[in-house]
């Protein structure tokens, strides 16, 4: 089947129904995702807001569940009863920012948790068990910035560490010497963006590598010689947007690829056409379409990964 | 979920099976969490945990639990043999869980155990050999290999050999090429044996990558590596001072009016006698090839009888403060100490002492000397210049005509002399680079004979030819570009062959075109215009313009050649960004109309040009897009910039207006007298009100007088 016969509109109503149904599901795939329910909630809620459908959600219920996931140390876990981790702490803060409920938490306590995860070399551990990854540097910087407490960590050291993960192709990896990967590049470029340190990025070199992620189908892959996947619509596009090189890819072809990955019957978006859908790819597909200025979607901020109106309210709203 | 086919919901049988599986997982999970919360670490509890992880290795809390169990166990063990036994058992359990290859939690768990220092690292290497055989692109496994190699203190040479093996198995193993680049960088940095050993090393690298390129001309892996390899030697020898204003050896004429304002005429720039009024002092501009910090009175010495004793304050021309390519200071001329009719020389020595620092933390190591002279006249002022008091400046029309240049007065070349590039090693280096370039150009041409439309071969050939041009002229004199036309043709071909990346190639085309245009008087002369003063100058004096309009430029470059420009017209192009324009520190009038600028934030560089008085941004796309790609490019509250948080946070009483912070980023602190903004979607009543508030000096807005 050729792509143009399949391409259609974005099925906003169907996707809304799909997202609303996800949390009630008790099948095996949903069970496997239980440990990251906090991120699942962030993906789902942000997608709903981008589509203008956030009113379908009971905000009070969400907030009370999020707060149940907070631990004495200040960090949040992926679900009730699981251990705290910086990944889910960021998701929790993003959800509360999205719902304009940051006043329900003790920002100083959360900041103290994050500050405690910074290492001597500037890097961040994900939790008390010491895994180091530039993903966690992004989580720390993004979280603290949303809480207006970036000055609590050594930003200079945090940035030098991320810069030390730069590779021969202009991209970035998990740790120094780690291979470039589009997801990791998003984390590093966004950490620079949020801390005003984009001078560390070689925009032309990285931009060329990123735009070479586009394959014949129009979709984007995350590393050379790999398959296209809808999630890279976000990781690659957001990075290209931040470094002002997004015009180097063929946007129309990418739009078609994302729309082709919709389950037009039951809603949701998958990694590739005709694969099983999930809320993760639904978010990344729609966030990607938002960066491609798809009509009817609200714009998303490429670094904070929240709707622009939320980020603008945080930083240019009432004096804090 | 990756790579799993979409299921039809009508398949009742499999649905039942699925629910049973889910219930099984649920029950395991419930029992596990009970054990975790009650801190039960019995053998049975650990077995249950392993079963859970076998089904779902991403459940991070279950890995944490295993670490807690080990910690408890170790507390009761004191003999190292039995500790080792327990840890080896733990490693066996982890490896038995087959799904772990892509689970971050599993890999970290293994590292955590190994880090205790009891386990055999050779065994880990053997395991990695197997794993990387099964999945040669697994980046977790490669990361783990680097971790173990580090612990083992493996020699770089051995790790390099391992990548050679993987590459020879499969030339498109990007992970192996990547690892190779990291090891090789490390080796080159710590190289013993000097330059010839390095050269040999590099020559072998080129041979290896050539095999890959000839095996599959469209495989990205080899080409990305090739590009990196070229960068290791092609780059001109270290960062340097590229240009200054006034330029080296030039002679300025200074006039003073009644208010002791200096008028400078620079006969050594193409516009010769143009008067430029500087009320606060004469700017001195240094332009480096890379951003630097630490330019100050101790790293740059300025000597002249004219100067007052206080030390000069250098200002970085960059939105981000400390680091900048362009630095400016003001030479304040005392109105008493000098004599009319005298000539005073100004000598500048840059980086005689250490202290100018590059982005990578290294010292700027290219000391440079330059000098110029000032001829002092007094009270010979003919115009009051550029106040726009009566009529707004006209941007185009019949007032403009091509400018005839006085050949005799035009400078021979705009360049810095006295560049001290040190010694014979560099000459040797240059010879080697030249040979490498010649050889690689030949390789690309051969590849193109086999495969005429190879995009990678064409692109690389274009990059090589640019490199060769830069090398042969030492990147100081720009008039010897031999390959410009061929390079432009290659980019035109690429636009045809690879239309998905057309905009990338157009940007490169644009840079090469600007390089061509600015490379010497013959080329630049075509773009000189002058306009009869229409009110902007009271006595009808002619204004000289550099007009690079209608050239399809999408990207700015080579601005270091244009530091002297005061009136620039780059309208009717395809510019999305004006990055780098801040280098033009004498700019007074700028026409940017009819481009693709999409946001006020895209105008961020203008805020650094304090001399700017008239700006035309009419007929752009400001406000036409929902996505703003320059959102993070300049300091604001969004990127926690302490220098301008106060500026960009909305006043409490200010009405909500999305673009207010964007306007601030572009214009706050500028003294614009004239702004033309018509033909942009953002240009509504509120926007105009805000512009007038941000620019209190504004006299003309879209040709209408502002009160």
Contacts between the chains, C-beta under 8 A, distances in Angstrom:
chain1	res1	chain2	res2	distance
A	26	B	19	7.5
A	26	B	22	6.1
A	26	B	26	8.0
A	27	B	15	7.9
A	27	B	18	5.3
A	27	B	19	6.6
A	27	B	22	5.5
A	28	B	18	5.0
A	28	B	19	7.8
A	28	B	21	4.6
A	28	B	22	4.3
A	28	B	25	6.6
A	29	B	1	6.6
A	30	B	22	7.5
A	31	B	22	4.9
A	31	B	25	4.8
A	31	B	26	6.1
A	31	B	29	7.5
A	32	B	25	7.3
A	32	B	55	7.8
A	32	B	56	5.2
A	32	B	58	7.5
A	34	B	29	7.3
A	34	B	59	7.8
A	35	B	56	7.7
A	35	B	58	6.6
A	35	B	59	4.6
A	35	B	60	6.3
A	35	B	61	6.7
A	36	B	58	7.7
A	77	B	61	7.5
A	78	B	60	7.5
A	81	B	33	5.3
A	81	B	37	7.2
A	82	B	60	7.6
A	82	B	61	4.6
A	83	B	60	6.9
A	83	B	61	4.5
A	83	B	64	5.1
A	85	B	60	6.4
A	127	B	64	7.5
A	129	B	63	7.8
A	129	B	64	6.0
A	129	B	67	6.0
A	129	B	108	7.1
A	129	B	112	6.7
A	130	B	112	7.1
A	131	B	104	7.1
A	131	B	108	4.2
A	131	B	111	8.0
A	133	B	104	7.6
A	145	B	640	5.8
A	150	B	640	4.8
A	151	B	640	8.0
A	155	B	640	7.8
A	167	B	178	6.5
A	167	B	181	7.1
A	167	B	182	7.2
A	168	B	178	6.8
A	168	B	181	3.6
A	168	B	182	7.2
A	168	B	185	7.2
A	168	B	224	7.7
A	168	B	225	7.5
A	168	B	228	4.2
A	169	B	178	7.4
A	169	B	224	5.3
A	169	B	228	6.9
A	173	B	139	7.5
A	173	B	143	7.6
A	174	B	139	7.8
A	174	B	143	6.2
A	175	B	143	6.6
A	177	B	143	7.6
A	177	B	146	5.0
A	177	B	179	7.6
A	177	B	182	4.8
A	178	B	139	6.7
A	178	B	142	7.7
A	178	B	143	5.2
A	178	B	146	7.7
A	179	B	139	4.6
A	179	B	142	6.2
A	179	B	143	7.8
A	179	B	174	7.6
A	179	B	175	5.5
A	179	B	178	4.7
A	179	B	179	7.4
A	180	B	178	7.0
A	181	B	139	6.4
A	193	B	632	3.9
A	193	B	639	6.1
A	194	B	632	7.7
A	194	B	638	7.5
A	194	B	639	5.8
A	194	B	640	6.7
A	195	B	639	6.5
A	195	B	640	6.1
A	196	B	320	6.1
A	196	B	635	5.9
A	196	B	639	3.9
A	196	B	640	6.2
A	196	B	641	4.9
A	197	B	320	8.0
A	198	B	632	6.5
A	198	B	633	6.9
A	199	B	291	6.3
A	199	B	320	6.2
A	199	B	323	6.2
A	199	B	359	6.5
A	200	B	359	7.5
A	207	B	504	7.7
A	208	B	504	6.6
A	209	B	224	7.0
A	211	B	501	6.0
A	211	B	504	6.1
A	212	B	220	6.3
A	212	B	501	7.9
A	214	B	500	6.0
A	223	B	137	7.3
A	223	B	139	7.7
A	223	B	174	6.4
A	224	B	172	7.8
A	224	B	174	4.4
A	224	B	220	4.4
A	224	B	221	5.8
A	224	B	224	6.9
A	225	B	137	7.7
A	225	B	172	5.3
A	225	B	174	6.0
A	225	B	219	7.4
A	225	B	220	6.7
A	225	B	221	6.6
A	226	B	137	7.5
A	227	B	3	7.8
A	229	B	2	7.0
A	241	B	627	6.4
A	241	B	629	4.8
A	242	B	629	7.3
A	242	B	631	7.8
A	242	B	632	5.5
A	244	B	576	7.3
A	244	B	577	5.8
A	244	B	579	7.8
A	244	B	629	4.8
A	244	B	630	6.2
A	244	B	633	6.7
A	246	B	627	7.9
A	246	B	629	5.9
A	247	B	503	4.4
A	247	B	576	6.7
A	248	B	501	6.1
A	248	B	503	5.4
A	248	B	504	4.3
A	248	B	507	7.6
A	249	B	500	6.8
A	249	B	501	7.4
A	250	B	499	7.5
A	250	B	500	4.0
A	250	B	501	7.8
A	253	B	500	6.8
A	263	B	6	6.3
A	266	B	9	7.2
A	270	B	1	7.4
A	270	B	6	6.6
A	271	B	1	7.1
A	271	B	2	5.2
A	271	B	3	6.7
A	272	B	3	7.3
A	274	B	5	6.5
A	274	B	6	5.5
A	275	B	1	7.3
A	275	B	2	7.7
A	275	B	3	6.4
A	275	B	4	5.8
A	275	B	5	6.1
A	275	B	6	5.9
A	276	B	1	5.2
A	276	B	4	4.4
A	276	B	5	6.6
A	276	B	6	5.1
A	276	B	7	6.4
A	277	B	1	7.8
A	277	B	6	7.0
A	278	B	1	4.6
A	280	B	1	7.6
A	281	B	1	7.5
A	290	B	627	7.8
A	291	B	627	5.7
A	293	B	625	6.3
A	293	B	626	5.3
A	293	B	627	5.7
A	299	B	626	4.2
A	299	B	627	5.6
A	299	B	628	8.0
A	301	B	631	7.2
A	302	B	627	7.9
A	302	B	629	7.8
A	302	B	631	7.3
A	302	B	632	7.7
A	303	B	631	7.9
A	303	B	632	6.0
A	303	B	638	7.9
A	308	B	626	8.0
A	311	B	638	7.0
A	312	B	658	6.7
A	315	B	636	7.5
A	315	B	637	4.1
A	315	B	638	5.3
A	315	B	649	7.5
A	316	B	637	6.4
A	316	B	648	6.9
A	316	B	649	6.2
A	316	B	650	5.3
A	316	B	660	7.6
A	316	B	661	5.4
A	317	B	650	7.5
A	318	B	652	7.3
A	319	B	649	6.5
A	319	B	652	5.7
